[in-house]
């Protein structure tokens, strides 16, 4: 019991995902494909591996 509303909502969401046309930032896509750095500051150099030191110590 009560499955009807949940299924209807899932169907509605699935239809929205299937038939919607999301806005694509073509300029950001072009920058990514051409290899130019992005302006938002979320580059690969911001990632810090918290376990990097641990692995270095085990290799020695």
PDB file of N, CA, C and O in Angstrom:
ATOM      1  N   UNK A   1       0.828  -1.193   0.000  1.00  0.00           N
ATOM      2  CA  UNK A   1       0.000   0.000   0.000  1.00  0.00           C
ATOM      3  C   UNK A   1       0.873   1.259   0.000  1.00  0.00           C
ATOM      4  O   UNK A   1       1.960   1.282   0.577  1.00  0.00           O
ATOM      5  N   UNK A   2       0.380   2.273  -0.646  1.00  0.00           N
ATOM      6  CA  UNK A   2       1.110   3.520  -0.658  1.00  0.00           C
ATOM      7  C   UNK A   2       2.195   3.588  -1.718  1.00  0.00           C
ATOM      8  O   UNK A   2       2.925   4.577  -1.797  1.00  0.00           O
ATOM      9  N   UNK A   3       2.309   2.558  -2.528  1.00  0.00           N
ATOM     10  CA  UNK A   3       3.368   2.516  -3.542  1.00  0.00           C
ATOM     11  C   UNK A   3       3.029   3.397  -4.740  1.00  0.00           C
ATOM     12  O   UNK A   3       3.929   3.775  -5.489  1.00  0.00           O
ATOM     13  N   UNK A   4       1.777   3.727  -4.936  1.00  0.00           N
ATOM     14  CA  UNK A   4       1.348   4.480  -6.103  1.00  0.00           C
ATOM     15  C   UNK A   4       1.979   5.847  -6.210  1.00  0.00           C
ATOM     16  O   UNK A   4       2.452   6.231  -7.279  1.00  0.00           O
ATOM     17  N   UNK A   5       1.995   6.592  -5.109  1.00  0.00           N
ATOM     18  CA  UNK A   5       2.583   7.938  -5.148  1.00  0.00           C
ATOM     19  C   UNK A   5       4.075   7.889  -5.402  1.00  0.00           C
ATOM     20  O   UNK A   5       4.606   8.679  -6.183  1.00  0.00           O
ATOM     21  N   UNK A   6       4.753   6.959  -4.743  1.00  0.00           N
ATOM     22  CA  UNK A   6       6.199   6.853  -4.919  1.00  0.00           C
ATOM     23  C   UNK A   6       6.540   6.497  -6.357  1.00  0.00           C
ATOM     24  O   UNK A   6       7.466   7.061  -6.941  1.00  0.00           O
ATOM     25  N   UNK A   7       5.784   5.555  -6.928  1.00  0.00           N
ATOM     26  CA  UNK A   7       6.047   5.159  -8.308  1.00  0.00           C
ATOM     27  C   UNK A   7       5.741   6.304  -9.267  1.00  0.00           C
ATOM     28  O   UNK A   7       6.470   6.514 -10.236  1.00  0.00           O
ATOM     29  N   UNK A   8       4.675   7.039  -9.002  1.00  0.00           N
ATOM     30  CA  UNK A   8       4.334   8.173  -9.861  1.00  0.00           C
ATOM     31  C   UNK A   8       5.425   9.236  -9.818  1.00  0.00           C
ATOM     32  O   UNK A   8       5.763   9.833 -10.840  1.00  0.00           O
ATOM     33  N   UNK A   9       5.967   9.466  -8.636  1.00  0.00           N
ATOM     34  CA  UNK A   9       7.042  10.458  -8.512  1.00  0.00           C
ATOM     35  C   UNK A   9       8.292   9.986  -9.255  1.00  0.00           C
ATOM     36  O   UNK A   9       8.942  10.773  -9.942  1.00  0.00           O
ATOM     37  N   UNK A  10       8.627   8.699  -9.117  1.00  0.00           N
ATOM     38  CA  UNK A  10       9.786   8.163  -9.830  1.00  0.00           C
ATOM     39  C   UNK A  10       9.601   8.267 -11.342  1.00  0.00           C
ATOM     40  O   UNK A  10      10.540   8.585 -12.072  1.00  0.00           O
ATOM     41  N   UNK A  11       8.392   7.999 -11.798  1.00  0.00           N
ATOM     42  CA  UNK A  11       8.102   8.095 -13.228  1.00  0.00           C
ATOM     43  C   UNK A  11       8.239   9.533 -13.708  1.00  0.00           C
ATOM     44  O   UNK A  11       8.774   9.791 -14.786  1.00  0.00           O
ATOM     45  N   UNK A  12       7.749  10.469 -12.896  1.00  0.00           N
ATOM     46  CA  UNK A  12       7.843  11.881 -13.256  1.00  0.00           C
ATOM     47  C   UNK A  12       9.300  12.324 -13.348  1.00  0.00           C
ATOM     48  O   UNK A  12       9.689  13.007 -14.296  1.00  0.00           O
ATOM     49  N   UNK A  13      10.098  11.934 -12.362  1.00  0.00           N
ATOM     50  CA  UNK A  13      11.514  12.304 -12.357  1.00  0.00           C
ATOM     51  C   UNK A  13      12.227  11.667 -13.548  1.00  0.00           C
ATOM     52  O   UNK A  13      13.051  12.311 -14.198  1.00  0.00           O
ATOM     53  N   UNK A  14      11.912  10.406 -13.834  1.00  0.00           N
ATOM     54  CA  UNK A  14      12.553   9.726 -14.958  1.00  0.00           C
ATOM     55  C   UNK A  14      12.215  10.412 -16.277  1.00  0.00           C
ATOM     56  O   UNK A  14      13.080  10.562 -17.139  1.00  0.00           O
ATOM     57  N   UNK A  15      10.963  10.828 -16.437  1.00  0.00           N
ATOM     58  CA  UNK A  15      10.578  11.524 -17.667  1.00  0.00           C
ATOM     59  C   UNK A  15      11.286  12.864 -17.788  1.00  0.00           C
ATOM     60  O   UNK A  15      11.728  13.243 -18.873  1.00  0.00           O
ATOM     61  N   UNK A  16      11.395  13.584 -16.667  1.00  0.00           N
ATOM     62  CA  UNK A  16      12.100  14.872 -16.704  1.00  0.00           C
ATOM     63  C   UNK A  16      13.550  14.687 -17.109  1.00  0.00           C
ATOM     64  O   UNK A  16      14.079  15.467 -17.901  1.00  0.00           O
ATOM     65  N   UNK A  17      14.203  13.653 -16.569  1.00  0.00           N
ATOM     66  CA  UNK A  17      15.597  13.401 -16.918  1.00  0.00           C
ATOM     67  C   UNK A  17      15.741  12.976 -18.380  1.00  0.00           C
ATOM     68  O   UNK A  17      16.693  13.363 -19.058  1.00  0.00           O
ATOM     69  N   UNK A  18      14.794  12.184 -18.851  1.00  0.00           N
ATOM     70  CA  UNK A  18      14.881  11.676 -20.218  1.00  0.00           C
ATOM     71  C   UNK A  18      14.638  12.755 -21.261  1.00  0.00           C
ATOM     72  O   UNK A  18      15.326  12.809 -22.280  1.00  0.00           O
ATOM     73  N   UNK A  19      13.667  13.605 -21.007  1.00  0.00           N
ATOM     74  CA  UNK A  19      13.255  14.554 -22.036  1.00  0.00           C
ATOM     75  C   UNK A  19      13.745  15.978 -21.826  1.00  0.00           C
ATOM     76  O   UNK A  19      13.540  16.828 -22.693  1.00  0.00           O
ATOM     77  N   UNK A  20      14.379  16.256 -20.711  1.00  0.00           N
ATOM     78  CA  UNK A  20      14.854  17.625 -20.496  1.00  0.00           C
ATOM     79  C   UNK A  20      16.140  17.858 -21.286  1.00  0.00           C
ATOM     80  O   UNK A  20      16.882  16.923 -21.586  1.00  0.00           O
ATOM     81  N   UNK A  21      16.381  19.099 -21.609  1.00  0.00           N
ATOM     82  CA  UNK A  21      17.614  19.464 -22.292  1.00  0.00           C
ATOM     83  C   UNK A  21      18.413  20.370 -21.355  1.00  0.00           C
ATOM     84  O   UNK A  21      18.145  21.569 -21.272  1.00  0.00           O
ATOM     85  N   UNK A  22      19.382  19.807 -20.661  1.00  0.00           N
ATOM     86  CA  UNK A  22      20.154  20.610 -19.721  1.00  0.00           C
ATOM     87  C   UNK A  22      20.998  21.652 -20.445  1.00  0.00           C
ATOM     88  O   UNK A  22      21.418  21.447 -21.584  1.00  0.00           O
ATOM     89  N   UNK A  23      21.233  22.746 -19.784  1.00  0.00           N
ATOM     90  CA  UNK A  23      22.058  23.810 -20.355  1.00  0.00           C
ATOM     91  C   UNK A  23      23.528  23.394 -20.256  1.00  0.00           C
ATOM     92  O   UNK A  23      24.034  23.138 -19.164  1.00  0.00           O
ATOM     93  N   UNK A  24      24.195  23.329 -21.381  1.00  0.00           N
ATOM     94  CA  UNK A  24      25.592  22.934 -21.441  1.00  0.00           C
ATOM     95  C   UNK A  24      26.457  24.175 -21.593  1.00  0.00           C
ATOM     96  O   UNK A  24      26.218  25.009 -22.466  1.00  0.00           O
ATOM     97  N   UNK A  25      27.466  24.289 -20.731  1.00  0.00           N
ATOM     98  CA  UNK A  25      28.407  25.397 -20.831  1.00  0.00           C
ATOM     99  C   UNK A  25      29.441  25.032 -21.891  1.00  0.00           C
ATOM    100  O   UNK A  25      30.446  24.386 -21.595  1.00  0.00           O
ATOM    101  N   UNK A  26      29.187  25.450 -23.117  1.00  0.00           N
ATOM    102  CA  UNK A  26      30.051  25.068 -24.225  1.00  0.00           C
ATOM    103  C   UNK A  26      31.439  25.680 -24.118  1.00  0.00           C
ATOM    104  O   UNK A  26      32.415  25.085 -24.574  1.00  0.00           O
ATOM    105  N   UNK A  27      31.539  26.867 -23.519  1.00  0.00           N
ATOM    106  CA  UNK A  27      32.859  27.489 -23.364  1.00  0.00           C
ATOM    107  C   UNK A  27      33.721  26.691 -22.390  1.00  0.00           C
ATOM    108  O   UNK A  27      34.913  26.498 -22.630  1.00  0.00           O
ATOM    109  N   UNK A  28      33.123  26.227 -21.292  1.00  0.00           N
ATOM    110  CA  UNK A  28      33.872  25.417 -20.330  1.00  0.00           C
ATOM    111  C   UNK A  28      34.277  24.087 -20.957  1.00  0.00           C
ATOM    112  O   UNK A  28      35.375  23.593 -20.705  1.00  0.00           O
ATOM    113  N   UNK A  29      33.407  23.511 -21.764  1.00  0.00           N
ATOM    114  CA  UNK A  29      33.735  22.272 -22.452  1.00  0.00           C
ATOM    115  C   UNK A  29      34.884  22.478 -23.427  1.00  0.00           C
ATOM    116  O   UNK A  29      35.781  21.640 -23.520  1.00  0.00           O
ATOM    117  N   UNK A  30      34.858  23.584 -24.148  1.00  0.00           N
ATOM    118  CA  UNK A  30      35.935  23.882 -25.091  1.00  0.00           C
ATOM    119  C   UNK A  30      37.263  24.057 -24.360  1.00  0.00           C
ATOM    120  O   UNK A  30      38.294  23.570 -24.824  1.00  0.00           O
ATOM    121  N   UNK A  31      37.245  24.758 -23.207  1.00  0.00           N
ATOM    122  CA  UNK A  31      38.479  24.930 -22.421  1.00  0.00           C
ATOM    123  C   UNK A  31      39.006  23.584 -21.933  1.00  0.00           C
ATOM    124  O   UNK A  31      40.212  23.336 -21.968  1.00  0.00           O
ATOM    125  N   UNK A  32      38.105  22.720 -21.481  1.00  0.00           N
ATOM    126  CA  UNK A  32      38.525  21.420 -20.979  1.00  0.00           C
ATOM    127  C   UNK A  32      39.127  20.568 -22.087  1.00  0.00           C
ATOM    128  O   UNK A  32      40.145  19.906 -21.886  1.00  0.00           O
ATOM    129  N   UNK A  33      38.502  20.587 -23.246  1.00  0.00           N
ATOM    130  CA  UNK A  33      39.003  19.777 -24.343  1.00  0.00           C
ATOM    131  C   UNK A  33      40.296  20.319 -24.932  1.00  0.00           C
ATOM    132  O   UNK A  33      41.111  19.550 -25.441  1.00  0.00           O
ATOM    133  N   UNK A  34      40.497  21.629 -24.872  1.00  0.00           N
ATOM    134  CA  UNK A  34      41.714  22.211 -25.429  1.00  0.00           C
ATOM    135  C   UNK A  34      42.873  22.194 -24.437  1.00  0.00           C
ATOM    136  O   UNK A  34      44.011  22.475 -24.813  1.00  0.00           O
ATOM    137  N   UNK A  35      42.599  21.869 -23.178  1.00  0.00           N
ATOM    138  CA  UNK A  35      43.660  21.773 -22.190  1.00  0.00           C
ATOM    139  C   UNK A  35      44.002  23.081 -21.520  1.00  0.00           C
ATOM    140  O   UNK A  35      45.001  23.155 -20.804  1.00  0.00           O
ATOM    141  N   UNK A  36      43.216  24.108 -21.723  1.00  0.00           N
ATOM    142  CA  UNK A  36      43.471  25.385 -21.070  1.00  0.00           C
ATOM    143  C   UNK A  36      43.022  25.313 -19.620  1.00  0.00           C
ATOM    144  O   UNK A  36      42.021  24.662 -19.322  1.00  0.00           O
ATOM    145  N   UNK A  37      43.741  25.971 -18.706  1.00  0.00           N
ATOM    146  CA  UNK A  37      43.327  25.950 -17.301  1.00  0.00           C
ATOM    147  C   UNK A  37      42.016  26.695 -17.107  1.00  0.00           C
ATOM    148  O   UNK A  37      41.720  27.666 -17.804  1.00  0.00           O
ATOM    149  N   UNK A  38      41.245  26.222 -16.151  1.00  0.00           N
ATOM    150  CA  UNK A  38      39.957  26.866 -15.885  1.00  0.00           C
ATOM    151  C   UNK A  38      40.147  28.044 -14.946  1.00  0.00           C
ATOM    152  O   UNK A  38      41.158  28.140 -14.250  1.00  0.00           O
ATOM    153  N   UNK A  39      39.169  28.938 -14.932  1.00  0.00           N
ATOM    154  CA  UNK A  39      39.237  30.131 -14.108  1.00  0.00           C
ATOM    155  C   UNK A  39      38.639  29.923 -12.726  1.00  0.00           C
ATOM    156  O   UNK A  39      38.763  30.796 -11.868  1.00  0.00           O
ATOM    157  N   UNK A  40      37.991  28.782 -12.492  1.00  0.00           N
ATOM    158  CA  UNK A  40      37.290  28.595 -11.229  1.00  0.00           C
ATOM    159  C   UNK A  40      38.188  28.139 -10.091  1.00  0.00           C
ATOM    160  O   UNK A  40      37.736  28.092  -8.947  1.00  0.00           O
ATOM    161  N   UNK A  41      39.442  27.800 -10.361  1.00  0.00           N
ATOM    162  CA  UNK A  41      40.379  27.445  -9.300  1.00  0.00           C
ATOM    163  C   UNK A  41      40.233  26.020  -8.805  1.00  0.00           C
ATOM    164  O   UNK A  41      40.809  25.676  -7.773  1.00  0.00           O
ATOM    165  N   UNK A  42      39.492  25.187  -9.495  1.00  0.00           N
ATOM    166  CA  UNK A  42      39.334  23.803  -9.089  1.00  0.00           C
ATOM    167  C   UNK A  42      40.200  22.882  -9.935  1.00  0.00           C
ATOM    168  O   UNK A  42      39.718  21.890 -10.481  1.00  0.00           O
ATOM    169  N   UNK A  43      41.452  23.210 -10.038  1.00  0.00           N
ATOM    170  CA  UNK A  43      42.364  22.423 -10.848  1.00  0.00           C
ATOM    171  C   UNK A  43      42.833  21.181 -10.114  1.00  0.00           C
ATOM    172  O   UNK A  43      42.510  20.975  -8.944  1.00  0.00           O
ATOM    173  N   UNK A  44      43.604  20.351 -10.820  1.00  0.00           N
ATOM    174  CA  UNK A  44      44.092  19.111 -10.235  1.00  0.00           C
ATOM    175  C   UNK A  44      45.092  19.349  -9.115  1.00  0.00           C
ATOM    176  O   UNK A  44      45.260  18.488  -8.252  1.00  0.00           O
ATOM    177  N   UNK A  45      45.760  20.501  -9.108  1.00  0.00           N
ATOM    178  CA  UNK A  45      46.776  20.758  -8.097  1.00  0.00           C
ATOM    179  C   UNK A  45      46.174  21.032  -6.721  1.00  0.00           C
ATOM    180  O   UNK A  45      46.917  21.125  -5.743  1.00  0.00           O
ATOM    181  N   UNK A  46      44.865  21.164  -6.616  1.00  0.00           N
ATOM    182  CA  UNK A  46      44.242  21.430  -5.322  1.00  0.00           C
ATOM    183  C   UNK A  46      44.012  20.151  -4.535  1.00  0.00           C
ATOM    184  O   UNK A  46      43.668  20.223  -3.355  1.00  0.00           O
ATOM    185  N   UNK A  47      44.190  18.965  -5.152  1.00  0.00           N
ATOM    186  CA  UNK A  47      43.965  17.705  -4.463  1.00  0.00           C
ATOM    187  C   UNK A  47      45.185  17.344  -3.625  1.00  0.00           C
ATOM    188  O   UNK A  47      46.312  17.361  -4.119  1.00  0.00           O
ATOM    189  N   UNK A  48      44.957  17.021  -2.374  1.00  0.00           N
ATOM    190  CA  UNK A  48      46.023  16.585  -1.485  1.00  0.00           C
ATOM    191  C   UNK A  48      45.671  15.193  -0.985  1.00  0.00           C
ATOM    192  O   UNK A  48      44.620  14.994  -0.375  1.00  0.00           O
ATOM    193  N   UNK A  49      46.547  14.233  -1.243  1.00  0.00           N
ATOM    194  CA  UNK A  49      46.304  12.865  -0.808  1.00  0.00           C
ATOM    195  C   UNK A  49      46.710  12.733   0.654  1.00  0.00           C
ATOM    196  O   UNK A  49      47.894  12.859   0.969  1.00  0.00           O
ATOM    197  N   UNK A  50      45.769  12.484   1.552  1.00  0.00           N
ATOM    198  CA  UNK A  50      46.113  12.402   2.975  1.00  0.00           C
ATOM    199  C   UNK A  50      46.969  11.185   3.305  1.00  0.00           C
ATOM    200  O   UNK A  50      47.608  11.155   4.356  1.00  0.00           O
ATOM    201  N   UNK A  51      46.994  10.179   2.429  1.00  0.00           N
ATOM    202  CA  UNK A  51      47.753   8.965   2.697  1.00  0.00           C
ATOM    203  C   UNK A  51      49.091   8.929   1.972  1.00  0.00           C
ATOM    204  O   UNK A  51      49.788   7.916   2.025  1.00  0.00           O
ATOM    205  N   UNK A  52      49.464  10.000   1.304  1.00  0.00           N
ATOM    206  CA  UNK A  52      50.684  10.023   0.520  1.00  0.00           C
ATOM    207  C   UNK A  52      51.915   9.766   1.388  1.00  0.00           C
ATOM    208  O   UNK A  52      52.780   8.979   1.004  1.00  0.00           O
ATOM    209  N   UNK A  53      52.009  10.407   2.539  1.00  0.00           N
ATOM    210  CA  UNK A  53      53.162  10.215   3.419  1.00  0.00           C
ATOM    211  C   UNK A  53      53.236   8.789   3.936  1.00  0.00           C
ATOM    212  O   UNK A  53      54.324   8.231   4.074  1.00  0.00           O
ATOM    213  N   UNK A  54      52.083   8.198   4.224  1.00  0.00           N
ATOM    214  CA  UNK A  54      52.048   6.842   4.752  1.00  0.00           C
ATOM    215  C   UNK A  54      52.637   5.850   3.759  1.00  0.00           C
ATOM    216  O   UNK A  54      53.376   4.948   4.154  1.00  0.00           O
ATOM    217  N   UNK A  55      52.320   6.004   2.467  1.00  0.00           N
ATOM    218  CA  UNK A  55      52.828   5.099   1.455  1.00  0.00           C
ATOM    219  C   UNK A  55      54.324   5.320   1.229  1.00  0.00           C
ATOM    220  O   UNK A  55      55.058   4.361   0.991  1.00  0.00           O
ATOM    221  N   UNK A  56      54.774   6.544   1.300  1.00  0.00           N
ATOM    222  CA  UNK A  56      56.203   6.826   1.139  1.00  0.00           C
ATOM    223  C   UNK A  56      57.023   6.161   2.247  1.00  0.00           C
ATOM    224  O   UNK A  56      58.111   5.645   1.990  1.00  0.00           O
ATOM    225  N   UNK A  57      56.509   6.172   3.462  1.00  0.00           N
ATOM    226  CA  UNK A  57      57.242   5.556   4.574  1.00  0.00           C
ATOM    227  C   UNK A  57      57.311   4.042   4.412  1.00  0.00           C
ATOM    228  O   UNK A  57      58.312   3.432   4.788  1.00  0.00           O
ATOM    229  N   UNK A  58      56.280   3.433   3.866  1.00  0.00           N
ATOM    230  CA  UNK A  58      56.278   1.975   3.689  1.00  0.00           C
ATOM    231  C   UNK A  58      57.243   1.539   2.590  1.00  0.00           C
ATOM    232  O   UNK A  58      57.771   0.429   2.640  1.00  0.00           O
ATOM    233  N   UNK A  59      57.480   2.393   1.604  1.00  0.00           N
ATOM    234  CA  UNK A  59      58.373   2.030   0.508  1.00  0.00           C
ATOM    235  C   UNK A  59      59.825   1.995   0.957  1.00  0.00           C
ATOM    236  O   UNK A  59      60.635   1.291   0.354  1.00  0.00           O
ATOM    237  N   UNK A  60      60.161   2.715   1.968  1.00  0.00           N
ATOM    238  CA  UNK A  60      61.568   2.799   2.389  1.00  0.00           C
ATOM    239  C   UNK A  60      62.035   1.583   3.118  1.00  0.00           C
ATOM    240  O   UNK A  60      63.193   1.516   3.530  1.00  0.00           O
TER     241      UNK A  60
END
